[in-house]
């Protein structure tokens, strides 16, 4: 079975938005492969480091908000 990693990345990005704090940070408790793909796509800054959160890029923050509202709001 092959996985659609773009759909996985969209879901992770939307869920990262749910943990938004300090304007553009989100808790990084997700799969490292997905976080690395989001970094490669320009949605978040480099997730590697000791901090427990990642920083959205401006484009990533906007996309995350749109995905979150589409996927999880009534």
VOVEXMI-837469 format. One record per residue (C-alpha): residue number from 1; residue in three letters; y, x, z. Coordinates in pm, whole numbers, plus 50000, padded with zeros to 5 digits. Layout:
N
k:r:c2:c1:c3
NUM:Ala:Y:X:Z .
...
This chain:
74
k:r:c2:c1:c3
1:Unk:50000:50000:50000 .
2:Unk:50335:50143:49902 .
3:Unk:50645:50077:50109 .
4:Unk:50990:49991:49981 .
5:Unk:51188:50250:50175 .
6:Unk:51519:50106:50051 .
7:Unk:51440:49779:50230 .
8:Unk:51335:49972:50541 .
9:Unk:51660:50170:50527 .
10:Unk:51864:49849:50493 .
11:Unk:51690:49701:50798 .
12:Unk:51744:50017:51002 .
13:Unk:52110:50032:50897 .
14:Unk:52160:49667:51000 .
15:Unk:51991:49728:51336 .
16:Unk:52198:50041:51392 .
17:Unk:52504:49819:51352 .
18:Unk:52371:49603:51638 .
19:Unk:52407:49904:51871 .
20:Unk:52759:49989:51753 .
21:Unk:52984:50149:52015 .
22:Unk:53294:50371:52023 .
23:Unk:53412:50234:51686 .
24:Unk:53161:50415:51461 .
25:Unk:52863:50531:51669 .
26:Unk:52516:50377:51705 .
27:Unk:52214:50465:51917 .
28:Unk:51964:50657:51707 .
29:Unk:51635:50523:51841 .
30:Unk:51481:50477:51496 .
31:Unk:51235:50659:51274 .
32:Unk:51360:51007:51182 .
33:Unk:51258:50970:50819 .
34:Unk:51470:50655:50784 .
35:Unk:51765:50823:50958 .
36:Unk:51736:51123:50726 .
37:Unk:51729:50896:50420 .
38:Unk:52039:50713:50546 .
39:Unk:52210:51049:50588 .
40:Unk:52110:51150:50234 .
41:Unk:52252:50818:50106 .
42:Unk:52584:50890:50281 .
43:Unk:52556:50602:50530 .
44:Unk:52552:50815:50848 .
45:Unk:52648:51167:50938 .
46:Unk:52373:51423:51004 .
47:Unk:52145:51269:51270 .
48:Unk:52007:51604:51386 .
49:Unk:52144:51710:51721 .
50:Unk:52126:51656:52094 .
51:Unk:52342:51345:52103 .
52:Unk:52161:51013:52135 .
53:Unk:52379:50843:51878 .
54:Unk:52470:50880:51512 .
55:Unk:52808:50836:51345 .
56:Unk:52851:50594:51058 .
57:Unk:53045:50706:50754 .
58:Unk:53315:50455:50651 .
59:Unk:53093:50329:50366 .
60:Unk:52792:50315:50596 .
61:Unk:52976:50114:50859 .
62:Unk:53086:49857:50602 .
63:Unk:52737:49833:50450 .
64:Unk:52577:49806:50794 .
65:Unk:52811:49522:50889 .
66:Unk:52735:49334:50566 .
67:Unk:52360:49379:50607 .
68:Unk:52367:49275:50972 .
69:Unk:52560:48957:50894 .
70:Unk:52334:48874:50599 .
71:Unk:52008:48940:50783 .
72:Unk:52077:48818:51135 .
73:Unk:52365:48568:51151 .
74:Unk:52317:48194:51102 .
